[in-house]
Amino acid sequence: MSGVKVFAEDNRLVIVGDDDDTLKVESLLLKALKVVEKGGSFSEREVEYFLRDEEADPSKILRDVILTTHRGKGITPKTEGQRLYAEAMRRSDLTVAVGPAGTGKTYLAAAVAIHFLKAKIISRVILVRPVLEAGERLGFLPGDILQKVDPYFRPLYDALYDMVESDVLQRFFEKGTLEVAPLAFMRGRTFNDSFVILDEAQNTTTEQMKMFLTRMGFGSKFVVTGDITQIDLPKGVTSGLVEAVQILKSIPEVEIIKLSERDVVRHTLVQKIVKSYEEYGKS
């Protein structure tokens, strides 16, 4: 669609190009107008996405503000897949999101969790990851437990610091309102009135995944995220996430969201890289 040109002429926008392409651009501009009229805006990445996916409605997607950050920025889904994912987390007690890097699995889960915390729907947020792949041999790392697991939770920290002021976040951690924990430390615990996110779930074993899912208590929301194309488990070990998708799909109350390269919202090159790897894998 690089041959299409848009320019202003008096009080009109003129679109020049092939018929099919100009119709696509016209359709997007009309949809964009609805967003702008309500105070919304578009980034270059979002324009590219909506040009690729003609069925996606920007006025429906970009108006779904999940959370307003301390900087006044509204966090919204950027694709139809992300919108469905956000809706699933708000609606269901257990949501499983599978998709490649850059599809917002962790970021959106953190945004919904903070929204629920601020709205007092839940009383605490628990961030869980399998660390050191399947082994979780934390004793070989220097420092106390928080220092040992810090590198593995950095992506979750980055998301939280983008949403909440650092001093408020620090108080959350001090009071136990926010907690980070390696998956191995979940055994024997039950979480009531909590929003629990299991990130990088492709690196769980069958036993670990079953153990985690059975930690759910009353009034809690569980979100499981992972990328089944980046499994770091030893050869021959089944991923708990891959297995869980098959086992849980027969339970109506569990929502399984499958994101794809179309939902990648990082640099446009990331989307092309993800797609190229998928095509290589298939061949």
C-alpha positions in Angstrom: 0.0 0.0 0.0 3.1 2.2 -0.3 1.7 3.7 -3.6 -1.2 5.4 -1.8 -0.8 9.2 -1.2 -3.0 11.3 1.1 -2.9 15.1 1.1 -5.0 18.0 2.2 -6.8 20.2 -0.3 -8.8 23.0 1.2 -11.0 21.3 3.8 -10.8 17.9 2.2 -8.5 14.9 2.3 -7.5 13.6 -1.2 -6.5 9.9 -1.5 -4.6 8.9 -4.6 -3.7 5.4 -5.6 -5.1 2.1 -6.8 -8.8 1.6 -6.3 -8.6 -1.2 -3.8 -5.9 0.5 -1.7 -7.6 3.9 -1.7 -10.8 2.3 -0.4 -8.9 0.6 2.4 -7.3 3.9 3.4 -10.6 5.7 3.1 -12.3 3.2 5.4 -9.5 3.5 8.0 -9.7 7.3 7.9 -13.4 7.3 8.6 -12.9 4.9 11.5 -10.0 7.0 12.8 -12.2 10.1 12.7 -14.5 8.5 15.3 -11.5 7.9 17.6 -10.1 11.4 17.1 -13.5 13.0 17.7 -13.5 11.4 21.2 -10.1 12.6 22.0 -8.1 9.5 20.9 -5.0 9.3 18.8 -3.1 6.9 16.6 0.5 5.9 16.5 2.3 4.8 13.3 2.2 1.2 14.5 -1.5 1.3 15.1 -2.2 2.8 11.6 -0.2 -0.1 10.1 -2.1 -2.7 12.1 -5.5 -1.3 11.1 -4.5 -1.1 7.4 -3.5 -4.8 7.6 -6.6 -5.9 9.5 -9.6 -4.3 7.8 -12.2 -6.0 10.1 -10.6 -4.5 13.2 -12.5 -1.5 14.5 -10.2 1.1 16.0 -13.0 3.0 17.7 -13.9 -0.2 19.6 -10.3 -1.3 20.4 -8.6 2.0 21.3 -11.5 3.3 23.4 -11.1 0.3 25.8 -9.0 2.0 28.4 -7.8 -0.7 30.8 -5.8 1.6 33.1 -4.7 5.2 33.3 -1.1 5.4 34.5 0.3 7.9 37.0 1.5 9.9 34.0 -2.0 10.2 32.7 -1.5 7.7 29.8 -4.3 5.4 29.0 -3.3 1.8 28.5 -5.5 0.3 25.8 -5.5 -2.9 23.6 -3.8 -2.2 20.3 -5.3 -5.1 18.3 -8.5 -7.1 18.2 -6.7 -10.1 19.7 -5.5 -7.9 22.6 -9.0 -6.5 23.1 -10.4 -10.1 23.4 -7.6 -10.9 25.8 -8.4 -8.0 28.1 -12.1 -8.8 28.1 -11.3 -12.4 29.0 -9.2 -11.4 32.0 -11.9 -9.1 33.3 -14.6 -11.7 32.7 -13.1 -15.0 33.7 -11.4 -16.4 36.8 -8.8 -18.3 34.7 -7.4 -17.0 31.4 -4.6 -18.6 29.4 -2.9 -16.5 26.8 -0.5 -18.1 24.3 1.4 -16.0 21.8 4.7 -14.8 20.5 6.9 -12.1 22.0 5.6 -8.6 21.6 1.9 -9.4 21.8 1.3 -7.7 25.1 0.6 -10.9 27.2 2.5 -9.7 30.3 1.9 -6.0 30.0 -1.8 -6.2 29.6 -2.1 -8.8 32.4 -0.2 -6.4 34.7 -2.5 -3.5 33.6 -5.7 -5.4 34.4 -4.1 -6.5 37.7 -3.3 -3.0 38.8 -6.8 -1.8 37.7 -8.4 -4.5 39.8 -6.2 -3.6 42.8 -7.0 0.1 42.5 -10.7 -0.7 42.2 -10.4 -2.9 45.3 -11.8 -5.9 43.4 -8.8 -7.9 44.7 -6.5 -7.2 47.7 -3.1 -8.2 46.3 -1.2 -9.0 43.1 1.1 -12.0 42.9 3.7 -12.3 40.1 5.0 -15.8 39.5 7.6 -17.1 37.1 9.5 -20.3 36.6 13.2 -19.3 37.0 16.4 -20.9 35.8 14.3 -22.8 33.3 12.8 -25.9 34.9 15.6 -26.4 37.5 15.0 -23.4 39.7 18.3 -23.9 41.5 18.3 -20.5 43.2 21.0 -21.5 45.7 23.7 -21.1 43.1 22.9 -17.4 42.7 24.3 -14.7 45.0 22.2 -12.6 47.4 18.9 -13.1 49.3 15.8 -14.5 47.6 14.7 -11.2 46.1 18.1 -10.5 44.6 18.3 -14.1 43.3 15.0 -13.8 41.4 15.3 -10.2 40.4 16.7 -10.8 36.8 13.8 -13.2 36.0 11.1 -10.7 37.1 12.6 -7.7 35.4 10.0 -7.7 32.5 7.2 -7.6 35.1 8.9 -4.9 37.1 9.3 -2.8 33.9 5.6 -3.1 33.2 4.6 -2.1 36.7 7.0 0.9 36.8 5.3 2.1 33.6 1.9 2.1 35.4 2.5 3.0 39.0 4.7 5.7 40.7 7.9 4.1 42.1 7.2 5.2 45.7 3.7 3.8 45.6 5.0 0.6 44.0 7.6 0.3 46.8 4.9 0.6 49.4 2.9 -2.1 47.7 5.9 -4.4 48.0 6.6 -3.5 51.6 3.0 -4.2 52.6 2.7 -7.4 50.7 0.1 -5.9 48.3 2.5 -6.8 45.5 4.5 -10.0 45.7 6.9 -11.8 43.4 7.6 -15.4 43.9 9.4 -18.2 42.0 6.9 -20.9 40.9 8.7 -23.5 43.1 7.6 -21.5 46.2 3.9 -21.7 45.4 3.4 -25.2 46.7 1.1 -25.4 49.8 -0.3 -21.9 49.3 -3.8 -20.8 48.5 -4.6 -17.3 47.1 -7.9 -15.7 48.0 -8.9 -12.2 46.7 -5.8 -12.1 44.6 -4.8 -11.5 41.0 -2.1 -14.0 40.2 0.0 -13.9 37.0 2.1 -16.9 35.9 4.5 -15.5 33.2 6.7 -17.6 30.9 4.5 -20.6 31.6 5.9 -22.5 28.6 8.8 -23.4 30.9 6.7 -25.1 33.5 6.4 -28.9 33.7 3.1 -30.8 33.9 3.5 -31.1 37.7 4.3 -27.4 38.2 1.4 -26.3 36.1 -1.1 -28.5 37.9 0.3 -27.3 41.3 -0.1 -23.7 40.2 -3.6 -24.0 38.9 -4.8 -25.6 42.1 -3.6 -22.6 44.2 -6.7 -20.7 43.2 -8.9 -19.6 46.1 -12.1 -17.6 46.5 -12.4 -14.2 44.7 -9.2 -14.7 42.8 -8.2 -14.2 39.1 -5.5 -16.3 37.6 -3.7 -15.4 34.3 -1.3 -17.8 32.6 0.9 -16.5 29.8 3.5 -18.0 27.6 5.1 -18.4 24.2 5.1 -22.1 23.1 7.7 -21.3 20.4 10.3 -20.5 23.1 10.4 -23.5 25.4 13.6 -23.8 27.4 12.8 -27.1 29.1 15.2 -30.0 28.8 14.6 -32.2 25.7 11.9 -34.7 26.3 10.1 -32.8 29.0 6.6 -31.8 28.2 5.6 -28.1 28.6 2.9 -27.7 31.2 1.5 -24.8 29.2 1.2 -26.9 26.0 -0.5 -29.6 27.9 -2.8 -27.2 29.9 -4.2 -25.7 26.7 -5.4 -29.1 25.6 -6.7 -30.2 29.1 -8.5 -26.9 30.0 -10.2 -26.3 26.6 -13.1 -28.5 27.6 -13.9 -26.3 30.7 -16.3 -23.5 29.7 -15.2 -21.2 32.5 -11.6 -21.2 31.3 -10.8 -18.7 28.5 -7.9 -19.6 26.2 -6.7 -16.7 24.1 -4.3 -17.4 21.2 -2.4 -14.4 20.0 -0.4 -14.3 16.7 2.1 -12.2 14.9 -0.8 -10.0 13.9 -1.0 -8.9 17.5 2.7 -7.9 17.8 2.8 -4.3 18.8 6.5 -3.7 19.1 8.7 -2.5 16.2 7.3 -3.6 12.9 10.5 -5.6 12.3 9.6 -7.8 15.3 6.4 -8.8 13.6 8.3 -9.8 10.5 10.9 -11.7 12.5 8.2 -13.7 14.4 6.4 -14.5 11.1 9.7 -15.6 9.4 10.5 -17.9 12.4 7.0 -19.4 12.2 7.4 -20.1 8.4 10.8 -21.6 9.0 9.4 -23.9 11.7 6.7 -25.1 9.4 9.1 -25.9 6.6 
